[in-house]
């Protein structure tokens, strides 16, 4: 299932995230492009400002603009 209600929301990494495309440093900002449910887990597709696109878990990011992201949000 793909949830597009968070499409376009800005977020930032809460910790370093290692991907095959490179390292996303803490506080790097990006744009959410969708949320999918995979084996009972929520994965968020983020295009980072560093030109890396990857899936992350909800506890690895925070929404910028004062809105907190939690599992119940999805």
MOJO-V859839 format. One record per backbone hydrogen bond with DSSP energy under -1.0 kcal/mol. NH is the residue of the N-H (numbers start at 0). CO is the residue of the C=O. Records with the same first field share a line. If there is no record, write none. Layout:
NH=CO + CO
//
This chain:
2=34
6=3
7=31
8=5
10=29
11=61
12=27
13=59
16=23
18=21
23=16
26=12
27=24
29=10
30=46
31=8
32=44
34=2
35=42
36=0
37=40
40=37
42=35
43=55
44=33
45=53
46=30
47=51
48=28
50=47
53=45
55=43
59=56
61=11
63=9
72=69
73=70
//
